[in-house]
Every structure is written in structure tokens, then in C-alpha cells.
Amino acid sequence: MDFSDLLFLLIMVCPLSALMTVYIAHMYGRRFWPWLLFGFCVPLVSTFVAIALGIRDARRK
């Protein structure tokens, strides 16, 4: 992976993933900042974690 690919990942994928994660977490009543940071640190995986937690909460109700 060369530098331009890494730069593209940091500039495009991380913020998009973080925003999707925050939106999903907000839909299920989670806090904004922890999920935003989690979305930046673990891109794409954090989205699936937020979905899984939302499904788990829905099943409990």
C-alpha cells in the first residue's frame, strides 16, 4: 500500500464510517462522541458493531 492509498483511506473512508456509526448509534439512543471516536479508530467494523448492539437491544425489548 503506498502513501496515496493510505491517505485516501484516512480522508474518505474513516470519516464516512464514523458518521454512519454515529447515525446508527444515535438511532438506538447511544452517545455521540464515544461512537464517533470508535468509528474513526476502527472503520467499517464499528458500523457492524453498532448494528449488532442495536439488534440486541431491540430483542431485549
C-alpha positions as CSV (number, residue, x, y, z in Angstrom):
1,M,0.0,0.0,0.0
2,D,1.5,3.3,-1.0
3,F,1.1,6.6,0.7
4,S,-1.7,7.9,-1.6
5,D,-3.8,4.8,-0.8
6,L,-3.3,5.3,2.9
7,L,-4.2,9.0,2.6
8,F,-7.4,8.1,0.7
9,L,-8.3,5.7,3.4
10,L,-7.8,8.3,6.1
11,I,-9.6,11.1,4.3
12,M,-12.5,9.3,2.8
13,V,-13.3,6.0,4.5
14,C,-12.7,6.8,8.2
15,P,-15.0,9.9,8.4
16,L,-17.7,8.2,6.3
17,S,-17.6,5.1,8.5
18,A,-17.6,7.3,11.7
19,L,-20.6,9.2,10.5
20,M,-22.5,6.0,9.6
21,T,-21.6,4.6,13.0
22,V,-22.7,7.7,14.9
23,Y,-26.0,7.8,13.0
24,I,-26.8,4.1,13.7
25,A,-25.8,4.5,17.4
26,H,-28.0,7.7,17.7
27,M,-31.0,5.8,16.3
28,Y,-30.6,3.4,19.2
29,G,-30.1,6.1,21.8
30,R,-26.3,5.8,22.2
31,R,-24.0,8.7,22.9
32,F,-22.4,10.7,20.1
33,W,-18.7,11.2,21.0
34,P,-17.7,7.7,22.1
35,W,-19.2,6.2,18.9
36,L,-17.6,8.9,16.7
37,L,-14.2,8.1,18.1
38,F,-14.8,4.3,17.8
39,G,-15.8,4.9,14.2
40,F,-12.6,6.7,13.4
41,C,-10.4,4.2,15.2
42,V,-12.0,1.0,13.8
43,P,-13.5,2.0,10.4
44,L,-16.2,-0.3,8.9
45,V,-16.1,-2.7,11.9
46,S,-17.6,-0.1,14.1
47,T,-20.7,0.1,11.9
48,F,-21.4,-3.6,12.2
49,V,-20.8,-3.4,16.0
50,A,-23.4,-0.5,16.3
51,I,-25.9,-2.5,14.2
52,A,-25.3,-5.7,16.3
53,L,-25.8,-3.7,19.6
54,G,-29.0,-2.1,18.2
55,I,-30.4,-5.5,17.2
56,R,-29.5,-6.9,20.7
57,D,-31.3,-4.0,22.4
58,A,-34.3,-4.5,20.2
59,R,-34.5,-8.1,21.0
60,R,-34.4,-7.4,24.7
61,K,-37.4,-5.2,24.5
